[in-house]
Amino acid sequence: MAHALLVDAILEVICREHGVFLRREAEALGYHDHAIAREIRAGRWVRVRRGAYTLARLCRDLDLAGRYDLLCRAAIRQAQTRVALSHTSSLGQWGCPLWEAPLTTVHLTRPDERAGRRESGICQHRGKAVDGDLVQRNGLLITSATRAALEYTTLADVEHSLVELDFLLHQSLVTLVDLRQRYASMTHWPDTLTTDLVLRLADGRSESVGETRIRYLCWAMGLPAPEANYPIMDENGREVARVDLAWPALGVFLEFDGKVKYERLLREGERASDVVVREKQREDMICRLTGWRCIRIVWADLYTRELTATRIRALFRSVAA
C-alpha cells in the first residue's frame, strides 16, 4: 500500500510538470503492460495517446481545450527530435478560442527544415524559423502568436482564420504591422491563398467569436462593413455604452446575444431574466440617445446567412424610409 502511494505521488509530480507521464516512466516504476491496462480499466489512469498517460483525478474537470493541451504535451514529450507546437496547437497555448478546430491532431514544426514524420494524430511540418518565430510559453516550445496566426490561415478557411486573428489582435498578442511584415516573407509557403484576405478583414475591436462571425457574414453577403465595439455618447459627450457592431451612417446597431455574453453580464444573485431586462433597458437608452434601430442576432442566425442578411438589409431599408 505504501509503495502504491509513493508511486502515485511520483506520477503526480511528473504530471504536474509535464502534463503526462510516458510508458517508459511507468515501466521504471514497476508497471508492465497488464498493470498499465489494469489502471486504465479501473479508471485511475487515462490514456492521452498511445504510450502517454495522466492520472484521472487530474483531468476529470478539463474541458476540450484542456484535453487538447494534454495531447499536445504528450506529442512533444514523445517526439524523437526538437520540435515546436505550431498552427492550431500553438494557438491553443495562446488561449485562442479554436472555434470548430479539429482538436484530434497535434501540429508540430521541425525548425531544422527537415521533412517531418506523419503518424496517427500527429502532423509534422517542415519550416524555417527566423528570429522571433519560436518562444517558450507554458513550459513548451511553440511558434510565436504572429507566426501561429499566419500558419493557421494555411489550414483553415477565411472565417475560421479570422476568428483566431481577431482574438489575438484584441488581446494585443499580435499587431497587424507584425502580421503583414511576417506574411511578406512567406512567399514560398504553401496554401497561403486566403492569408491576404484574412489580414484585410481582421479587426482587433471584435470581442467574441460571434462578433467576428457577424462581420464575416456581412462581408460574405455583400453588406456594408459595420464598425466593431462602437461607443455611444450621451447628451454631454460622455460614453455611456458600447454596442457590438454599428452602421452609424445607416442608423442601425447590432447586438450579439451569445450564451457567454449573458453569463459574463450576470451579477451575483441574479437570474438570466434579470440580465435580459437590463439589456432591454440599455437598448432603449441607446435608441433614445441615437435615434437608431437595433437588431439582435443569436448564434443560430450565423448558420442561416441568407436569412440573417435579409433581416439586416430590411432594417437598413426601414430606417432609410
QUINOR-V847606 format. One record per backbone hydrogen bond with DSSP energy under -1.0 kcal/mol. NH is the residue of the N-H (numbers start at 1). CO is the residue of the C=O. Records with the same first field share a line. If there is no record, write none. Layout:
BEGIN
NH->CO + CO
END
This chain:
BEGIN
5->1
6->2
7->3
8->4
9->5
10->6
11->7
12->8
13->9
14->10
15->11
16->12
17->13
18->14
19->15
21->53
23->51
26->22
27->23
28->24
30->27
31->26
36->32
37->33
38->34
39->35
40->36
41->37
42->38
43->40
44->39
45->39
46->54
48->52
49->52
52->49
53->21
54->46
56->44
58->55
59->56
62->59
67->63
68->64
69->65
70->66
71->67
72->68
73->69
74->70
75->71
76->72
77->73
78->74
84->109
85->141
86->107
89->86
91->87
92->88
94->90
95->92
96->91
101->98
106->121
108->123
109->84
110->125
113->110
119->122
122->119
123->106
125->108
127->110
133->130
135->142
137->140
140->137
142->135
143->85
144->133
148->144
149->145
150->146
151->147
152->148
153->149
154->151
155->152
156->152
161->157
162->158
163->159
164->160
165->161
166->162
167->163
168->164
169->165
170->166
171->167
172->169
173->168
174->168
179->175
180->176
181->177
182->178
183->179
184->180
186->183
189->186
198->194
199->195
200->196
201->197
202->198
206->203
212->208
213->209
214->210
215->211
216->212
217->213
218->214
219->215
220->216
221->217
222->219
223->218
227->246
229->244
230->243
232->241
234->238
237->234
240->232
241->232
243->230
245->254
246->227
247->252
250->247
252->247
253->293
254->245
255->295
257->297
258->256
262->258
263->259
264->260
265->261
270->267
275->271
276->272
277->273
278->274
279->275
280->276
281->277
282->278
283->279
284->280
285->281
286->282
287->283
288->284
289->285
290->286
291->287
293->251
295->253
297->255
301->298
302->299
303->300
304->301
308->304
309->305
310->306
311->307
312->308
313->309
314->310
315->311
316->312
317->313
318->314
319->315
320->316
321->317
END
